[in-house]
């Protein structure tokens, strides 16, 4: 399971011209599900995301988590995080989970994050979306449950 985590002042996701998810200060997560991902990957990545200390404390040091600041989370499914561009110029997506399996784990990730007591919004699974991001910093972190990077 892979995530691109961006610290945001606010973020919004649109599908079919309508807002489907919107948050104030917090994190935007672009979430990719791999073929071999399990509930263990969901729990690891949810805990890592919610506990990631990338918000500034009173001394200006990145020392606070989403929970500490009572921030919000917007999660958008992003199978292209498993795009493999090592051969040629067209990405291959063989390592991405099939949509039926990915949707189950995506929803488990949302539920797991909600279990930490934070507001969680989401995009629409397997739908073309537009994402509006006000990246604060900018701060962008890459996470991988298999610790490949």
Secondary structure, 3 states (H helix, E strand, C coil): CEEEEEEEEEEEEEECCEEEEEECCEEEEEEECECCCCHHHHHHHHHHHHHCCCEECCCCCEEECHHHHCCEEEEEECHHHHCECCCCCCCECCCECCHHHHHHHHHHHHHHHHCCCCEEEECCCCCCEEEEEEEEEEEEEEEECCCCC
